[in-house]
Amino acid sequence: MAVEKNNEEITIEDKIEETIEEQPEGLPEVEVEGEETVEERPQDDFNANLAESMDERTLKSMASDLIDEYKKDKLSRKEWEDAYIKGLDLLGTKYQEVTKPFKGASGVTHPLLAESVTQFQAQAYKELVPSDGPVRTQVIGLQTPATEQQADRVKDYMNYLLMEEMEDYTTDMDQMLFYLPLSGSTFKKVYYDALLDRPVSKFVPAEDLVVPYFASDLKDCERITHVIKMTQNEVIKKQAAGFYRDIELIESNSEPDDVQKKLN
C-alpha cells in the first residue's frame, strides 16, 4: 500500500522504518502474546565436581551404600587374601625365631619363589620397557608416506612422554612386574593429574582394587573400588585444586588390613 505526500510516494514499509528509528531508547521491550522466548542457560562445566551441587543427605546415603557394597566385595575374596598372605611367607625375606620341634631349630625358607619372581621381573621389564621406549605404531589401511611419517611422529612423541615426562612410569612398571607373579593380577591406572599438570600411569596392586570376586571382566564389572592411600597434605592439595570438596578432614584411626600388614 502506498500514499502520496507532496507528490512523493511513501510506502507503509517506509513509514514503519521511520517510526522505529524515531523510537527513543530506554523504553521497555514489549512481548507479543503467543511468542516463545528462549532463555540463555549458563553452560555447565563438563568436568565439574557433581558433589558440590548435590544435597548433603543424598551424599551421605550414597557413601553409606558404597561402603556396604565395598565390604561385601572385600569379604567375597577373603580366600584369595588368605592364600596371598601365605604365599608372601614363602619368599623367605623375614627372619623368624623357630621353637618347633625344638627351640633354636633352623627356620630356613628355600628362595625358589623369590628367585622366580625376580627372574620374571627382569625378563618382563626388558621386553615391555626397551631402551628406545615401549610404544610401537601400526598404520591401519592404506599406507602412504604421509601416514607412515605421522605414525613415526606419534611413536616418537609417546615414547618421549612415557620415558621423559612421566617420571613415575618406569619405576611403577618395575614395581608392578615384581607384584604380578605373587598376586596373579596387577593394574595400571592412567589419568591426568591436575597437580602435576601432566598424565600419569600409576601401578595399582591387586589388594587395592576391590571388585566382586566372581567378576570376569572389568568392563562388565558391576562395581570397581580403588583404595587410594594418601597423606593429609595430599588431600588438602587436591581440595585446593578443586578435585575434592573443601570440607573439614577427620583423622583416620583405621589400621592396615591383613594383606598390608604382611606386605609391610
C-alpha positions as CSV (number, residue, x, y, z in Angstrom):
1,M,0.0,0.0,0.0
2,A,1.3,3.5,-0.8
3,V,0.2,7.1,-0.2
4,E,1.1,10.3,-1.9
5,K,2.6,13.2,0.2
6,N,3.8,16.4,-1.6
7,N,3.8,14.5,-4.9
8,E,6.1,11.9,-3.2
9,E,5.1,8.2,-2.9
10,I,5.5,6.9,0.6
11,T,5.0,3.2,1.3
12,I,3.8,1.6,4.5
13,E,7.2,-0.1,4.9
14,D,9.0,3.2,4.8
15,K,6.6,4.6,7.5
16,I,7.3,1.6,9.8
17,E,11.1,2.1,9.5
18,E,10.8,5.8,10.2
19,T,8.7,5.0,13.3
20,I,11.3,2.5,14.6
21,E,14.2,5.0,14.0
22,E,12.3,7.7,15.9
23,Q,11.6,5.5,18.9
24,P,13.6,6.8,21.9
25,E,16.0,4.4,23.7
26,G,15.2,3.1,27.2
27,L,11.6,2.0,26.6
28,P,10.6,-1.4,27.9
29,E,10.5,-4.2,25.5
30,V,7.1,-5.5,24.6
31,E,6.5,-9.2,24.1
32,V,3.9,-10.4,21.7
33,E,1.4,-12.8,23.1
34,G,2.0,-16.3,21.9
35,E,5.6,-15.7,21.0
36,E,8.1,-18.0,22.7
37,T,11.1,-16.5,24.4
38,V,14.3,-18.6,24.7
39,E,16.3,-18.1,27.9
40,E,20.0,-18.4,27.6
41,R,21.1,-21.0,30.2
42,P,24.7,-21.0,31.5
43,Q,26.7,-23.9,30.2
44,D,27.7,-26.3,32.9
45,D,31.4,-27.4,33.1
46,F,31.6,-30.9,31.9
47,N,34.4,-31.7,34.4
48,A,32.7,-30.0,37.3
49,N,32.5,-31.9,40.7
50,L,28.9,-33.1,41.0
51,A,29.3,-33.4,44.8
52,E,29.5,-29.6,45.0
53,S,25.8,-29.3,43.9
54,M,24.3,-32.4,45.5
55,D,22.2,-32.5,48.7
56,E,24.2,-33.4,51.8
57,R,21.7,-36.2,52.7
58,T,22.0,-37.7,49.3
59,L,25.8,-37.7,49.5
60,K,25.7,-39.5,52.9
61,S,23.2,-42.1,51.6
62,M,25.4,-42.8,48.6
63,A,28.5,-43.0,50.8
64,S,26.8,-45.5,53.1
65,D,25.7,-47.7,50.3
66,L,29.1,-47.6,48.7
67,I,30.9,-48.6,51.9
68,D,28.5,-51.5,52.5
69,E,29.0,-52.8,48.9
70,Y,32.7,-52.4,49.2
71,K,32.8,-54.5,52.4
72,K,30.8,-57.3,50.6
73,D,33.2,-57.3,47.7
74,K,36.2,-57.5,50.0
75,L,34.6,-60.3,52.0
76,S,33.9,-62.3,48.8
77,R,37.7,-62.5,48.1
78,K,38.7,-63.5,51.6
79,E,40.1,-66.9,50.4
80,W,42.3,-65.1,47.9
81,E,43.7,-62.8,50.5
82,D,44.5,-65.7,52.8
83,A,46.3,-67.6,50.1
84,Y,48.2,-64.4,49.1
85,I,49.3,-63.8,52.7
86,K,50.6,-67.4,53.0
87,G,52.4,-67.1,49.7
88,L,54.3,-64.0,50.9
89,D,55.7,-66.1,53.8
90,L,57.3,-68.4,51.2
91,L,59.5,-65.6,50.0
92,G,61.8,-66.1,53.0
93,T,62.5,-62.4,53.4
94,K,61.6,-62.3,57.1
95,Y,63.7,-64.0,59.8
96,Q,61.6,-66.0,62.3
97,E,62.5,-67.5,65.6
98,V,61.7,-71.2,65.4
99,T,60.6,-73.1,68.6
100,K,59.4,-76.3,67.0
101,P,60.4,-79.1,67.0
102,F,62.8,-77.5,69.5
103,K,64.0,-74.0,70.3
104,G,66.7,-72.7,68.1
105,A,65.8,-75.1,65.2
106,S,66.6,-73.9,61.7
107,G,63.9,-71.9,60.0
108,V,65.3,-71.6,56.5
109,T,62.9,-71.0,53.6
110,H,64.1,-72.0,50.2
111,P,64.4,-68.9,48.0
112,L,62.9,-70.7,44.9
113,L,59.8,-68.4,44.9
114,A,61.8,-65.2,45.4
115,E,64.3,-66.2,42.7
116,S,61.4,-67.0,40.2
117,V,59.8,-63.6,41.0
118,T,62.9,-61.6,40.3
119,Q,63.7,-63.6,37.1
120,F,60.2,-62.9,35.8
121,Q,60.5,-59.2,36.8
122,A,63.9,-58.8,35.0
123,Q,62.9,-60.5,31.8
124,A,59.4,-58.9,31.5
125,Y,60.8,-55.4,32.2
126,K,63.4,-55.9,29.4
127,E,60.6,-56.8,26.9
128,L,58.0,-54.3,28.0
129,V,60.2,-51.3,28.6
130,P,63.1,-51.4,26.0
131,S,65.6,-48.6,25.9
132,D,64.1,-46.8,23.0
133,G,60.6,-46.8,24.5
134,P,57.7,-49.2,24.7
135,V,55.4,-47.6,22.1
136,R,55.1,-49.1,18.6
137,T,52.7,-47.9,15.9
138,Q,51.0,-49.6,13.0
139,V,49.2,-47.9,10.1
140,I,45.7,-49.4,9.6
141,G,44.5,-49.3,6.0
142,L,46.3,-47.7,3.0
143,Q,50.0,-47.0,3.8
144,T,51.3,-43.8,2.3
145,P,54.5,-41.8,3.0
146,A,52.3,-39.3,4.8
147,T,50.6,-41.8,7.1
148,E,53.9,-43.6,7.9
149,Q,55.5,-40.3,8.8
150,Q,52.6,-39.5,11.0
151,A,52.9,-42.8,12.7
152,D,56.6,-42.2,13.4
153,R,55.8,-38.8,14.9
154,V,53.1,-40.4,17.2
155,K,55.6,-43.1,18.2
156,D,58.4,-40.6,19.0
157,Y,56.1,-38.3,21.0
158,M,54.5,-41.1,23.0
159,N,57.9,-42.6,23.9
160,Y,59.2,-39.2,24.9
161,L,56.1,-38.7,27.1
162,L,56.5,-42.0,28.8
163,M,60.2,-42.1,29.2
164,E,61.0,-38.5,29.9
165,E,57.9,-36.5,31.0
166,M,56.1,-39.3,33.1
167,E,58.9,-39.9,35.6
168,D,56.9,-42.5,37.5
169,Y,56.2,-44.7,34.5
170,T,59.3,-46.8,34.6
171,T,59.5,-47.1,38.4
172,D,55.9,-48.1,38.7
173,M,56.3,-50.6,35.9
174,D,59.3,-52.2,37.6
175,Q,57.4,-52.5,40.9
176,M,54.3,-53.8,39.1
177,L,56.2,-56.6,37.5
178,F,57.5,-57.8,40.9
179,Y,54.0,-58.0,42.3
180,L,52.4,-59.6,39.3
181,P,53.7,-63.2,39.8
182,L,53.0,-63.0,43.5
183,S,49.4,-61.8,43.4
184,G,48.4,-63.1,39.9
185,S,46.9,-59.7,38.9
186,T,48.1,-56.1,38.8
187,F,46.6,-53.0,37.3
188,K,47.7,-49.7,35.7
189,K,45.7,-46.5,36.1
190,V,46.4,-43.9,33.5
191,Y,44.8,-40.4,34.1
192,Y,45.6,-36.7,34.0
193,D,46.9,-35.3,37.3
194,A,45.9,-31.7,37.8
195,L,48.6,-31.1,40.4
196,L,51.4,-32.3,38.2
197,D,49.8,-30.9,35.1
198,R,50.5,-34.0,33.0
199,P,49.3,-37.6,32.5
200,V,50.4,-40.2,35.0
201,S,50.5,-44.0,34.9
202,K,50.1,-45.4,38.4
203,F,50.6,-49.0,39.5
204,V,47.6,-50.3,41.4
205,P,48.3,-53.6,43.3
206,A,45.6,-56.2,43.4
207,E,44.8,-55.7,47.1
208,D,43.9,-52.0,46.4
209,L,41.5,-52.8,43.6
210,V,38.4,-54.3,45.0
211,V,35.8,-55.9,42.7
212,P,33.2,-58.6,43.2
213,Y,35.4,-61.8,43.3
214,F,33.5,-63.6,40.5
215,A,33.6,-60.7,38.0
216,S,35.2,-62.0,34.8
217,D,35.9,-58.6,33.2
218,L,36.4,-55.1,34.5
219,K,34.4,-53.8,31.5
220,D,31.3,-55.7,32.6
221,C,32.0,-55.4,36.4
222,E,29.2,-54.1,38.5
223,R,31.5,-52.0,40.7
224,I,35.2,-51.2,40.9
225,T,36.6,-49.7,44.0
226,H,40.2,-48.3,44.1
227,V,41.5,-47.9,47.6
228,I,43.8,-44.9,47.5
229,K,46.2,-44.2,50.4
230,M,47.0,-40.5,50.7
231,T,48.5,-38.3,53.3
232,Q,46.5,-35.4,54.7
233,N,48.8,-32.9,52.8
234,E,47.9,-34.6,49.5
235,V,44.2,-34.4,50.2
236,I,44.5,-30.7,51.1
237,K,46.3,-30.1,47.8
238,K,43.6,-31.8,45.8
239,Q,41.0,-29.8,47.7
240,A,42.8,-26.5,46.8
241,A,42.9,-27.7,43.1
242,G,39.1,-28.3,43.2
243,F,39.4,-32.0,42.8
244,Y,37.8,-32.8,46.2
245,R,35.2,-30.8,48.1
246,D,36.5,-28.3,50.6
247,I,35.3,-30.0,53.8
248,E,36.8,-30.5,57.2
249,L,39.1,-33.6,57.4
250,I,38.7,-36.1,60.1
251,E,41.8,-38.0,61.3
252,S,41.5,-41.7,60.4
253,N,42.1,-44.3,63.1
254,S,41.8,-47.3,60.7
255,E,44.6,-49.9,60.8
256,P,46.1,-51.6,57.8
257,D,44.4,-54.8,56.7
258,D,46.0,-58.3,57.0
259,V,47.5,-58.1,53.4
260,Q,49.1,-54.7,54.0
261,K,50.5,-55.8,57.4
262,K,52.1,-58.8,55.7
263,L,53.5,-56.7,52.9
264,N,54.9,-54.2,55.4
